Each structure stands twice: as C-alpha cells, then as structure tokens.
Amino acid sequence: MFLGKVAGSVWSTKKTDNLKNLRFLIIHPINLKKAPLTDVVIAADILGAGVGETVICAYGHAARQAILPQNPDALSIEAAVVGIVDRMDVDENLLE
C-alpha cells in the first residue's frame, strides 16, 4: 500500500465491460515527508475521494479485493483507493 494525494479524475467513455461504473482518480504518491514523488497512478475509487485529499491505495490483488470481494479476478485494475486519510501522525525526527 502507499499514500497519495488525489490530483484529479480520469474520464473514459469507452472501456472494458468489467470497468463500467468505476470512477478513476489520478493519484500522486507521496513519501512520509509529504513530498510528492515523480510518477502518478490511476486508481479505481468507490469511496468518493476528492481532489486534494490524501488517500491510502492498494496494488494488485488487494486492490481488486477491495472493489469486488466476491470475485476480485474479474476486474482489470491494478490500483484502488482503500481509505481516505483524516490525519497522519508522523515523528519527523525518524524521517532523517
């Protein structure tokens, strides 16, 4: 799993059938110093995260399990938002 900041949304009118009714977000991964990394990840979102929010994302099977627990292998996703962060408590002294 990783922490990220929601940077925007992705709209796609044409997609495979198993992705219909899913919302996709552009997630900018962050490190614990809250500095953005260089890449972005497209993640499925069923929690309703908004632009600017910090989220917890999962990769692979864990992401598919979070979206469709009864049949995770039926989804063509690699990342999903699994939590919206309310607060982070980090000991800055341990990040050196």
C-alpha positions in Angstrom: 0.0 0.0 0.0 1.0 3.6 -0.4 -0.1 7.1 0.5 -1.1 9.5 -2.2 -2.7 12.9 -2.9 -5.6 13.0 -5.3 -4.6 15.2 -8.2 -7.6 14.8 -10.5 -10.0 12.4 -12.3 -9.8 10.4 -15.4 -12.9 10.2 -17.7 -13.3 7.4 -20.2 -16.4 6.7 -22.1 -15.1 3.6 -23.8 -13.6 0.9 -21.5 -13.8 -2.8 -21.0 -17.1 -4.1 -19.5 -15.6 -5.0 -16.2 -14.6 -1.4 -15.6 -18.0 0.2 -16.2 -19.5 2.1 -13.2 -16.0 2.6 -11.7 -14.6 6.1 -11.1 -10.9 6.6 -11.7 -8.6 9.1 -10.0 -5.1 10.4 -10.7 -3.1 9.7 -7.6 0.3 11.4 -6.9 2.2 9.1 -4.5 3.8 10.9 -1.5 6.5 10.0 0.9 6.2 10.4 4.7 7.8 13.8 4.4 4.7 14.6 2.4 6.8 15.4 -0.7 5.4 14.2 -4.0 7.1 11.5 -5.9 7.6 11.9 -9.7 5.0 9.4 -11.1 1.3 9.2 -10.9 -1.0 6.2 -10.5 -4.5 5.8 -11.9 -6.7 4.1 -9.2 -10.3 2.9 -9.0 -12.3 4.7 -6.4 -15.5 3.6 -4.8 -15.1 5.8 -1.6 -15.7 9.2 -3.2 -12.2 10.8 -2.6 -11.9 14.3 -3.8 -9.1 16.4 -5.3 -6.5 17.4 -2.7 -7.4 14.6 -0.3 -4.7 12.2 1.0 -5.7 8.6 0.4 -4.4 5.1 1.0 -4.1 3.0 -2.1 -3.6 -0.8 -2.6 -2.0 -2.6 -5.5 -2.8 -5.8 -7.3 -5.0 -8.5 -5.8 -5.6 -6.4 -2.7 -6.9 -3.5 -4.8 -9.2 -5.9 -6.7 -10.4 -7.5 -3.5 -11.3 -4.1 -2.1 -13.5 -3.3 -5.1 -15.1 -6.7 -5.8 -14.5 -9.0 -2.9 -16.6 -11.9 -4.2 -14.7 -12.1 -7.5 -11.6 -10.0 -7.5 -10.0 -11.6 -10.5 -12.9 -10.3 -12.7 -11.6 -6.7 -12.5 -8.9 -5.2 -14.8 -7.4 -2.8 -12.3 -4.0 -2.6 -10.7 -4.7 0.1 -8.0 -7.6 1.2 -5.8 -8.3 3.7 -3.2 -9.0 1.8 0.0 -9.0 4.6 2.5 -9.3 8.4 2.9 -6.8 9.8 5.4 -8.3 12.0 8.1 -5.0 12.6 9.9 -1.4 11.5 9.9 0.8 11.5 13.0 4.5 11.2 12.0 7.6 11.6 14.2 9.6 14.0 11.9 12.8 13.0 13.8 12.6 9.5 12.5 12.4 10.6 8.8 16.1 11.7 8.5 
